[in-house]
Amino acid sequence: MVAARKAMGVTAAALGLSAGCVAILFSFHRWTAGTPAGATTEHRHARPVASAPPVIGVLGQGGKVLAKRGGLAGPWTSEFAGVAQLAVASDSRRGPLVAVLTKGGRVLAKQGSLAGPWTSEYAGVAQLAVASDGRHGPLVAVLTKGGRVLAKQGSLTGPWTSQLSSVSQVADAG
């Protein structure tokens, strides 16, 4: 804890801020400092905030998807074949989110376990994007071959909401 406070002080000085306003990263956990200097609140301490487990996905030249979660030395899991586009995300509550757009224009997704079942999402798709966070859950957006963007959030089995027409690209961030 002494080292963390010293690091916050050095970081704060470098940024021209009070030590109470600095957030730093320690061992894949984000630590947020207590109250700003001069405040009268009684709870001045650092507390950990959970971070999302890292996930990496690759799409091979032959259309095969592999993914891994955790460290870079971890094992690869074979996910799907016949894929044109891959999108991945992760959050601390639900784990990895993997979505694929098949060469036939279908989107399938799974969240929680790389070995888990796929959920069929939408057909007639030209592009997909995904994001996820611990509060709102998965966000899946698709651009149809007709130029319409649809999205769903919170559940892979939830309803689609039409977003916009005459679109050429879709992207989202968690």
C-alpha positions in Angstrom: 0.0 0.0 0.0 2.9 2.4 0.8 4.3 1.7 -2.7 0.9 2.4 -4.3 0.6 5.7 -2.4 4.1 6.7 -3.4 3.4 5.9 -7.1 0.2 7.9 -6.9 2.1 10.8 -5.5 4.8 10.7 -8.2 2.1 10.3 -10.9 0.0 13.2 -9.4 3.1 15.4 -9.3 3.9 14.7 -12.9 0.4 15.5 -14.0 0.0 18.5 -11.7 -2.9 17.0 -9.7 -3.5 16.1 -6.1 -2.7 12.5 -5.2 -6.4 11.9 -4.4 -7.4 12.5 -8.0 -5.1 9.9 -9.6 -6.1 6.5 -10.9 -3.4 4.0 -11.7 -3.1 0.5 -12.9 -1.6 -2.3 -10.7 -1.4 -6.0 -11.6 -4.3 -5.8 -14.1 -6.5 -4.1 -11.4 -7.4 -0.5 -11.6 -7.0 1.3 -8.2 -8.8 4.5 -7.6 -7.7 6.9 -5.0 -9.9 8.2 -2.2 -11.2 11.8 -1.9 -9.4 14.8 -3.4 -7.1 16.9 -1.1 -9.1 19.3 1.1 -12.3 17.2 1.1 -13.8 16.4 4.5 -15.0 12.8 3.7 -13.8 10.1 6.2 -13.0 7.3 3.6 -9.6 8.0 2.2 -8.3 4.7 0.9 -7.6 2.8 -2.4 -9.9 0.1 -3.6 -9.6 -2.4 -6.5 -12.0 -2.3 -9.4 -12.3 -5.6 -11.5 -11.0 -5.5 -15.0 -12.1 -7.6 -18.0 -10.2 -10.8 -18.9 -8.3 -10.3 -22.1 -9.4 -12.2 -25.2 -7.6 -12.5 -28.5 -9.3 -13.7 -31.7 -7.7 -14.5 -35.1 -9.2 -15.2 -38.5 -7.0 -17.4 -40.6 -6.6 -17.0 -44.3 -8.8 -20.0 -44.8 -11.7 -18.6 -42.8 -11.0 -20.5 -39.5 -11.3 -18.6 -36.2 -9.1 -19.3 -33.2 -9.4 -17.5 -29.8 -7.7 -17.5 -26.4 -8.4 -15.7 -23.1 -6.1 -14.8 -20.3 -2.4 -14.7 -20.9 -0.6 -14.7 -24.2 0.9 -18.1 -23.4 -2.5 -19.7 -23.0 -3.9 -22.3 -25.4 -5.8 -21.5 -28.6 -9.4 -22.7 -28.9 -10.8 -23.5 -32.4 -14.0 -21.6 -32.7 -15.6 -21.6 -36.2 -14.8 -22.2 -39.9 -16.1 -20.5 -43.0 -15.8 -17.0 -41.5 -15.5 -13.7 -43.4 -15.2 -11.4 -40.4 -14.5 -11.8 -36.7 -15.2 -9.4 -33.7 -14.3 -9.9 -30.0 -14.9 -8.1 -26.8 -14.8 -8.9 -23.1 -16.1 -7.7 -19.8 -15.4 -8.5 -16.1 -18.9 -9.9 -15.4 -19.7 -12.0 -18.5 -16.3 -12.9 -19.9 -15.3 -13.0 -23.6 -17.7 -12.2 -26.4 -16.9 -13.7 -29.8 -19.0 -13.0 -32.9 -18.5 -14.2 -36.4 -19.9 -13.3 -39.8 -19.9 -16.3 -42.0 -19.1 -16.2 -45.7 -22.8 -16.8 -46.3 -23.8 -13.6 -44.4 -24.9 -15.1 -41.1 -23.9 -13.7 -37.7 -23.4 -16.0 -34.7 -22.2 -15.0 -31.3 -21.3 -16.5 -27.9 -20.3 -15.0 -24.5 -18.9 -16.4 -21.3 -16.9 -19.4 -22.4 -14.9 -20.0 -25.6 -16.2 -23.6 -25.5 -19.8 -22.5 -25.1 -22.7 -22.8 -27.6 -23.2 -20.3 -30.5 -26.3 -18.2 -30.7 -27.6 -17.4 -34.3 -28.0 -13.7 -34.5 -28.9 -12.4 -37.9 -28.7 -13.3 -41.7 -28.1 -11.1 -44.7 -25.3 -9.2 -43.0 -22.4 -7.3 -44.6 -20.5 -6.3 -41.5 -20.6 -6.7 -37.7 -19.2 -5.0 -34.6 -19.3 -6.0 -30.9 -18.6 -4.5 -27.5 -19.4 -5.5 -23.9 -19.3 -4.0 -20.5 -20.1 -5.3 -17.0 -23.1 -3.0 -16.6 -24.9 -3.2 -19.9 -23.7 -6.6 -21.2 -23.0 -7.4 -24.8 -23.6 -5.0 -27.7 -23.9 -6.5 -31.1 -24.4 -4.3 -34.2 -24.9 -5.5 -37.8 -24.8 -3.7 -41.1 -27.2 -5.5 -43.4 -26.5 -6.1 -47.1 -29.2 -3.5 -47.7 -27.3 -0.7 -45.8 -29.4 -0.8 -42.6 -27.8 -0.9 -39.1 -29.5 -2.9 -36.4 -28.2 -3.4 -32.8 -29.1 -5.3 -29.6 -27.7 -4.8 -26.1 -27.9 -6.8 -22.9 -28.5 -10.3 -24.2 -27.5 -12.2 -27.3 -31.1 -13.5 -27.5 -32.7 -10.0 -27.1 -34.6 -8.1 -29.7 -33.0 -6.1 -32.5 -33.4 -2.3 -32.7 -33.2 -0.5 -36.1 -30.6 2.3 -35.8 -30.0 3.9 -39.2 -30.3 3.4 -43.0 -28.1 4.2 -45.9 -25.0 3.2 -44.0 -21.6 2.0 -45.4 -19.8 0.9 -42.2 -20.6 0.0 -38.6 -18.4 0.2 -35.5 -18.9 0.2 -31.7 -16.8 0.4 -28.5 -17.4 -1.0 -25.0 
